[in-house]
Amino acid sequence: SRMIAETLSRKPEHNRALLSLYAEGSDGGKFLSPSAVNTWINCRMRFYYKYVCGMPEEEILEKEIDQRRFGNIMHDALRRLYEPLRGSPGAGRAIARMAKDREQVRETIIAAAIDEMHWDRETLMSGKGVIILDVLERYARELLDYDGRINDLKLLHLEDDFTGLQTITTSAGEVRLRVGGRADRVDITEEVVRVVDYKTGVPKREAVTADGLFDEAKEKRNDAILQALLYCTLIEPSHQGRLVIPAIYWVQQLSSDDFTPYATAPGLDGPAAGREEWSTFMSAFRSELSMTLNRIFSESEDFTMTSFRRRCASCPYRTLCRR
């Protein structure tokens, strides 16, 4: 097997392809998502395959519920459970009641799993399916318990799309990019707007700094916070005068006594965060985001493979890189 070059030189057609998808007024009509930004930071070559070439990440026909499917079922079940409460003030009490209704929670998870897997109920309830449903039910009820303690909770958005424009500078002058995607949930508590992201993976505990979130040379980086913060920047204009902060619900950790969904960074550390610290952090984040977007669309930034080979293990394109 011959070695594949670790770097692919940027060509003008690469940028034409990207701008035809993401530039304002272009035909592509796509929005550059927070996941796309995270992909670029994690591995530029993976970004190249997925977003420049448009190669789909191979869909293996699932014979079982893997990590990705598990997350999808969890997200869909929570959306179904919370949808009737959208917009109600003080939803905490209703959520606390729901947490005690095991049958409603379980049936909602079963319905979400049947839709996700395209299985019938019998297939789902045989073999490992039942064990996975039990785990999903436990996590869902722990999440409902957690939210049920937030009395003044008001759910504003569930799986809604948020979009905006970001200006970058290219050799052809300034271009406005369409940026956006779908946020799990936006809610309000203690007068603070939160962008809530449900995560079923292993919790990330890294301290958060604006520049660290965009640092390609860092092996461990909190991409969940970056994603939620990008939504914060898109949502903030609609909530003038309020703090808008990320809240990451690591579902495996919700029941532990020391769990907090907030980032350990001044300005992001919960509803009591200081407005000045929050403004400082958000402005540093915006400037790092702007530099990263300019790099993604720069004609002089090549596509390189990540130096952290552990990331390749779960990459759908690893055979193309022969890693």
N, C-alpha and C positions, 0 to 999 in steps of 0.2 A: 504494500500500500504506500503510494508516494505521499510525501508530506504536502499538506495544503498550506498555502501562505496564510500567516496569522493576520495579515492586513490586506484589505481590499481598498485600492485608491478610489477616492471620491471622483466621480465623473459628472459633467454637466447634466447628463440624462437622469442621474440619480435624483438631482434636485428638481428637475422638471417633473419627474414622477411624483415626488413628495408635494410639490406646490400645486400640481393638478388635483391632488386629493384634498389638501388642507387650506389652501389660500382662499381668502374671502373672494367670492365671485367666480371661483373655478367650478368646473362641472362635477368634480368628484363628490362634492357635498359631504365629505366626512369631517369628523371632529377629532383632533389629536387628543387622545385620552390620557388620564394620569397613568394608566398601565403602560402606554406607549413611552411616556417619559421615563418611567421606572425601568422599562426594558432597555432603553438607550443607556441609562446609567449602569445597569447590570452587565450588559453585553451588547456592544454596538453591532456585532455580526448578527446576533439574533434579531435585533431591530431591523437590520438590512433585509434578512430573509422575510420577516413578517410584514413590515410596513412599506419597504421600498419595492420588493418583489411581489408582495401580496400573497405569499405562500401560506396557505392555511396550516395551523398547527395540527398535525395529523390526528384525526378523530379515530381512536381505536373503538370499535364497537364493544361497548362495555358488557361483559358477562357478569360483572359485579359492581357494587357501589364503591368506587374509589374515592380518594380524597376530594377531587374536584366535584364529583357528583354529590358527595356528602355535603359540601359547602352550598351547592345549588339548592338542595332539598331544604337545608336549614334556612337559607335566605327566603325561599318561596313560602315556607310554612309561616315564618314570622310576618311576612307581608300579609298573608291571608288572615292571621290572627289579629293583626293591628289595624287592618283596613277599616273595620267598622268604627274604630275610635279616632280616626284621622280628624283633626280639627277640634276635638272635644277638649275643653279646659279641664284640668285636674284628672287626667286619664289614669293616674297612678292607682286609684282605688279599684277601677274596673279591671286593670291589669292584674292586681293582687288577687281579685276574685277568679280571674281566668286561670291563674297559676294553680289554683286548687282544683280546677275542673279537668281531671286527668283525661277523661274520655274526649273532650273537645280538642285538647292538645294532641292526643294520639291520633285521632281521626284526621286532623288537619295535616299532620306529618305524613300519614299514610296516603292521603290524597295528593300531596306535593310529590311524594316518592313515586307514585304510580305515573304521574304526569312526566316527571324527569326521566324515569327509566323506560317508559313505554311498556311496563309489565302489567299483568293483571294482578289482582289482589292475592291470588293463590301463590303465584310465583314469588311475590314479595314476601309473603308470610312463611315461605319455606326456606330452609338452609340458613345462611348467615344473615339474610335480610332481617329476621326478627331481632337478632342481637344488635344490628346497626340501628334499627328503629328504637330500641330501648335506649341506646346512647343518645340518639337525636332527641328523644323525649326528655331525657334527663337534662341535657343542655338547654333545651327550650324552656323547661320549667324553671331552671336556675336563672335564666335570663328574665323571664316574666317576674320571678321573685325579686330580682334586682331592681327592675323598672317599677315594680309595684310599691317599692319603698320611696319612690320619688313622687310625692303627692301632687305637686303642681305641674307635672309633666304634660306638655301639649305636643302631639305629633303633627308636624306641619307637612312633611313629605315622606312618601314611602316609595322607593325605587323610581324616583322621578329623574328626568334628564335636566342637567344644568349646563349652559354653554356661555361662551364669551369670546371676545377677540383679544389677541395679543399681538402687538406690533414687533416685527423683527426687521433687521437691516440686512439686505442681500446685495450682491454686486449690481443688481438691477434697481436698487433703491429700497424704499420701505415697503414691506408687505404686511398685511394683517392676516393672522392665522385664526382659523376656527379651532377653539379648544373646548373640550367638555366631555361629558359622559354621564353615567347614571350613578347616583349616590344611594346607598342602602336606605338611609333615613336622615331626615333633618327634624330636630325637635327643639323645644324651648323649655328651660327650667331656670329658676332664679334669675329671670330676665336675660339669660345668656342663650344664644342660639348655638346648638351643637350639631356638627356633622358626624353622625354615628356610622361606624363601619363595623360590621360583624366579621370576625376572623375565626376560622375553625382550626388554623394551624398552630404551630408552636409559638408562644408569645415572644415578642422582641422587647428586650429590656434596655436597649442602648439609650444613653443620654441623647437628647435631641438638640442639635444646633442647626441654624438655617444652612450654613455652608456644608456641614456634615451630611445633610440629607441628599445633597447633589454630588457627593464626592465619589468619583468612579474608582478611586484607589482604596476605598474602604471595603473590607470584605463584609462586615456586618453593618447594615444600614437599615434604618426603620422606614421601609418603603410604604408601610400602611399609613404612617403619619404623613408622609409626603402626599400620598393620594388624597387623604382627607383634607389636608391644608390647601391643595389645589382647588378642591370644591369650596372651601371656605372663601377663597379669593373670588370665586364666581358668584357666591351666594350673598356675600357681604353687602354689595350695593343695594340689595332689596331690604336690608335691615339696618338702615342708617342709625347710628347712635348705640347699637348693641355690639357687644363682643360676639364674634363667631369663632368657635374653637372646635378642634377635632376631639372625638371621643371614640377610642378603639375598644370594642367589646371582644376581648379574647375569650371565647366561650368556654374554653377549658379551665379558665381561672376565675370565672364569675362568682363562684361560691366561696373562694378563699377570703379570709378576713381582711387581708391587706390589699385586696384588688382595687385598683383605680383605673378608669378608662383614659385618664388624662396623661399628657406627656410631661416628663420631668424637665420642664423648661419654663423660665419666668415668662408670664403672659399667656401660657397655655395650660397652666396647672389647675384648671377647674373653674367653676362659676365665680369664685372669689378672686380670680386673677386680676392683677392691676392693669388698668387701661393703658397706662404709658408703656409698660413692659410689652403688652400685647401689640400695641402699635409699632413698637421698635422691632419686635420679632417678625410681624407680618410684612413690614417694609423690607427687612433683610431677606425674607423668603421670596418676596416678589422680585427682588433684584437678582437673586440666585436663579430663580425660574427663568427670568428673561435671558440671563447669560446662557443657560442650558438650551433654551429654545433656539437661540442664535447659533449655538454650536451644532444642534441637530440639523439646521438648514444651511450650515456654512459650507462653501465649496472647498474649503481647505481642511475639513475634518474628515479623516478616513474612517472606514469601518474596521474595527479590530476585534479579535476574539478576547473574551475576558481572560485575565490572568488567574482567576480563581476557578480552577478546574472542577471543584466540587459542584459548581453551578451547572456544569455540563451534564451531570448524571440525569437530571430531570428535564433536559432540554429536548424538545421534539426534533430539533435540527441537528443534533449532535453527529448523526451519520454523515451529514454534508461536510462537517468540519473534521471528520475522521477522528473524533476525540472519544 
